[in-house]
Amino acid sequence: MSDKQLATIAVRTGIDVDSQYNAVVSPIYLTSTYSFPALGELPQYDYSRSGNPTRNTLADALSDMEGGAGAVVTSCGTSAMNLLVSALLGPNDLLVAPHDCYGGSYRLFNTRAQKGDFKVLFIDQADPDALAAALAQKPTLLWLETPSNPLVRVIDIEAISQQAQAVDCQVAVDNTFLSPLLQQPLSLGADFVVHSTTKYINGHSDVVGGVLIAKQQSAAENLSWWANCIGATGAPFDAYLTLRGLRTLAPRMRMHEENGAAVLAYLQQQPLVGTIYHPSLPTHPGHEIAKRQQRGFGSMMSFEFAGTDPQLQLFVKTLQLFSLAESLGGTESLIAHPASMTHRAMTDEAQRAAGISTSLLRLSVGLEDPRDLIADLTHAFTVAQEAC
Ligand SMILES: *Cc1c(COP(=O)(O)O)cnc(C)c1O
């Protein structure tokens, strides 16, 4: 564990450690294999599926930033989740997950449970009765995603972790929406943190990657063993790019938040905007929890478009600075329609239960000048308004 501030860890991990040429920036180790010093003598690295210096540098940085004992850098966020359930759960184990989790998490947990790999229960984790009933079934793992995708619901990590601990249940938190800069679940009592590093951590929409961080050393070692066993680890080149993105995570998150706040204030004035979902709003049910457990509100938000379907279509089509795309956390602003995009793996019924309507739009506010973002929104709202 490092005693440095998070921005410093992000910038300095793996800097100035090259003993061969004193390169300030570490070289990238693309090698798949490593020479043994002699027959019967194991080198530090033997094969890049099990270990790679570039990937390990990224793992060290992210583990330190989350306050973990160790991390596995995986090929994507989904493989980090798959790694955890593979390592922890057997056919008799129960996984409790939020009914409004990321669509891919829902698909992974649901499909593997249908195959009999483990049991799963999707519940509304903000409902104390549903949570108590689920914990009474003695689950092995409780999955949290806070803030959630796409409705940015906030769950009290500390309170839930205490309840889970009382029944010997481990807690994993998907921290993708905030990054360690704005939330550190391990310090709130969680046992594992997962990120899709594809999002804010890499931050440039040019790598798909993930990480799984463990609070305990023994758990971290077990996960490394499993990652090698099932082949979940990420590529060195991806790790290099992600490390490059991580260097600027702190200033990027600050600007994402600043731009997000500007867009949010603007949206609140718009007639074609219905309910807005963002934890900074005092009306948001998770506002007080977010103030306590987060170091910022993040810049992911969604809102109900208060017009007709054709107006919504026109609005999205007219926007030029919000690309219609899945994913989030990159430098460029994106708009998504969860019902037909990120969450289409859910049945209509599951979408309804999760509160995902067909008029819901999700914004990932990027790092363009906010004046241009607002001008673009204004133009698109005007065009949509005139069409009715
Ligand atoms: C994108 C995402 C994932 C999945 O990560 P991939 O890198 O796409 O596999 C998991 N959780 C959340 C909250 C996400 O946004």
The ligand as a Tripos MOL2 file, in Angstrom:
@<TRIPOS>MOLECULE
LIG
   15    15     1     0     0
SMALL
NO_CHARGES

@<TRIPOS>ATOM
      1 C1        -18.9210   -1.1860  -19.2190 C.3       1 LIG1
      2 C2        -19.2880   -1.6710  -17.8820 C.ar      1 LIG1
      3 C3        -18.9880   -2.9750  -17.4780 C.ar      1 LIG1
      4 C4        -18.4010   -4.0100  -18.4070 C.3       1 LIG1
      5 O1        -17.0870   -3.7270  -18.7680 O.3       1 LIG1
      6 P1        -16.4370   -4.1270  -20.1760 P.3       1 LIG1
      7 O2        -15.0800   -3.5340  -20.1150 O.co2     1 LIG1
      8 O3        -17.2960   -3.5670  -21.2590 O.co2     1 LIG1
      9 O4        -16.4240   -5.6260  -20.2300 O.co2     1 LIG1
     10 C5        -19.3170   -3.3460  -16.1850 C.ar      1 LIG1
     11 N1        -19.9070   -2.4710  -15.3270 N.ar      1 LIG1
     12 C6        -20.1990   -1.2160  -15.6860 C.ar      1 LIG1
     13 C7        -20.8490   -0.3070  -14.6890 C.3       1 LIG1
     14 C8        -19.9120   -0.7720  -16.9690 C.ar      1 LIG1
     15 O5        -20.2320    0.4850  -17.3200 O.3       1 LIG1
@<TRIPOS>BOND
     1     1     2 1
     2     2     3 ar
     3     2    14 ar
     4     3     4 1
     5     3    10 ar
     6     4     5 1
     7     5     6 1
     8     6     7 2
     9     6     8 1
    10     6     9 1
    11    10    11 ar
    12    11    12 ar
    13    12    13 1
    14    12    14 ar
    15    14    15 1
@<TRIPOS>SUBSTRUCTURE
     1 LIG1         1 GROUP 0 **** ****
